[in-house]
Amino acid sequence: MLHVKDKIKQQLKNNKTIIYMKGTPEKPLCGYSAQSIYILNLLDIKYTYINILEEIEIRKELPLYSNWPTFPQLYYKEELIGGTDIMCELYKQNKLKNILTK
């Protein structure tokens, strides 16, 4: 069985764009997750999601792994982009789509 950190690394490696969020894209369970999914969908970005409310070990380990304390967390090509605040700022600057499609 994979250690949680190895599982995170594998998820990041196997998915170009991945968001760790509360709930699902169809039913986000916090406003920040809903806002993040809204932006990704507006930009027509293909992504994978992990519901951290169902993945308790990842919910505990990911903030330590990423050195980012809150959720959601968006990654592109194994690099942390940030949370909702960063996504919103990059979106307003018309930079997010470029970052997520390069």
Wavefront OBJ file of the C-alpha trace (Angstrom):
o trace
v 0.000 0.000 0.000
v 1.287 3.450 -0.924
v 2.321 5.928 1.730
v 0.080 9.020 1.573
v 2.909 11.252 0.292
v 3.636 8.731 -2.480
v -0.059 8.603 -3.344
v -0.109 12.410 -3.687
v 3.015 12.350 -5.862
v 1.441 9.674 -8.068
v -1.804 11.655 -8.416
v 0.142 14.770 -9.397
v 2.302 12.847 -11.868
v -0.662 11.084 -13.499
v -2.902 14.156 -13.882
v -1.795 17.269 -15.751
v -4.351 19.486 -13.976
v -5.716 18.413 -10.609
v -7.670 20.193 -7.916
v -7.960 19.008 -4.341
v -11.315 20.309 -3.178
v -14.203 19.875 -0.759
v -16.930 17.969 -2.554
v -17.203 17.312 -6.276
v -17.419 19.604 -9.311
v -21.141 18.781 -9.514
v -21.640 19.417 -5.788
v -18.892 21.553 -4.240
v -19.193 21.624 -0.455
v -17.626 25.014 0.194
v -17.778 28.380 -1.502
v -14.079 28.415 -2.357
v -14.285 25.036 -4.075
v -17.386 26.193 -5.973
v -15.625 29.373 -7.113
v -12.523 27.451 -8.229
v -14.555 24.955 -10.246
v -16.556 27.794 -11.785
v -13.325 29.415 -13.026
v -11.912 26.148 -14.398
v -15.178 25.459 -16.219
v -15.353 29.040 -17.565
v -11.891 28.547 -19.057
v -12.886 25.110 -20.408
v -9.966 23.456 -18.607
v -9.957 19.665 -18.351
v -9.071 18.611 -14.815
v -9.182 15.803 -12.321
v -10.462 16.367 -8.820
v -9.910 14.752 -5.461
v -12.612 15.172 -2.822
v -10.571 15.710 0.335
v -13.655 15.125 2.489
v -13.547 11.489 1.342
v -9.733 11.246 1.322
v -8.967 12.052 4.966
v -5.285 11.030 4.783
v -4.731 13.333 1.809
v -6.621 16.133 3.570
v -4.157 15.849 6.467
v -0.968 15.317 4.436
v -1.369 17.657 1.450
v -0.971 20.937 3.405
v 2.334 19.586 4.760
v 3.422 18.385 1.317
v 2.550 21.645 -0.444
v 3.259 24.063 2.399
v -0.183 25.520 1.606
v -2.623 25.319 4.543
v -6.019 25.652 2.846
v -8.230 24.002 0.245
v -8.851 23.942 -2.611
v -5.374 23.467 -4.033
v -4.844 23.569 -7.794
v -1.849 21.875 -9.427
v -0.633 21.942 -13.014
v 2.137 19.624 -14.198
v 2.924 18.675 -10.575
v 3.360 22.339 -9.536
v 1.102 24.089 -7.036
v -0.679 27.020 -8.658
v -2.456 27.963 -5.431
v -5.870 28.277 -3.886
v -8.977 30.164 -4.898
v -7.493 33.596 -4.183
v -4.529 32.956 -6.502
v -6.792 31.438 -9.164
v -9.089 34.488 -9.039
v -6.183 36.909 -9.300
v -4.632 35.031 -12.240
v -8.045 34.826 -13.909
v -8.610 38.590 -13.528
v -5.170 39.198 -15.071
v -6.028 36.866 -17.987
v -3.073 34.657 -17.042
v -4.696 31.509 -15.647
v -5.684 29.933 -18.971
v -2.159 30.491 -20.347
v -0.635 28.863 -17.268
v -2.987 25.865 -17.476
v -2.512 25.281 -21.203
v 1.223 25.764 -21.731
l 1 2 3 4 5 6 7 8 9 10 11 12 13 14 15 16 17 18 19 20 21 22 23 24 25 26 27 28 29 30 31 32 33 34 35 36 37 38 39 40 41 42 43 44 45 46 47 48 49 50 51 52 53 54 55 56 57 58 59 60 61 62 63 64 65 66 67 68 69 70 71 72 73 74 75 76 77 78 79 80 81 82 83 84 85 86 87 88 89 90 91 92 93 94 95 96 97 98 99 100 101 102
